[in-house]
Amino acid sequence: MTAAFTGLDPAADAERKRRAKLAAGLALRGFELRELAGGGWLIVRWNLSRPANTLDDAEDFARSVGAPL
């Protein structure tokens, strides 16, 4: 059986899933993950925010607050 064609290359599809999983895990802890137009990420909760240069940095923060990855 072959995988369904999504129109994306496998690397792009994996990256999209990684972002979605990270955003969902942070949401369970009350945070929102936002992608910045100039690159990088912003993790937001209430009126506070924390920048993350890469998704790896955002994942490190998620682990520090106990978000499931």
Helices and strands as residue ranges (DSSP letters): H 10-28, E 32-35, E 41-45, E 48-52, H 55-64
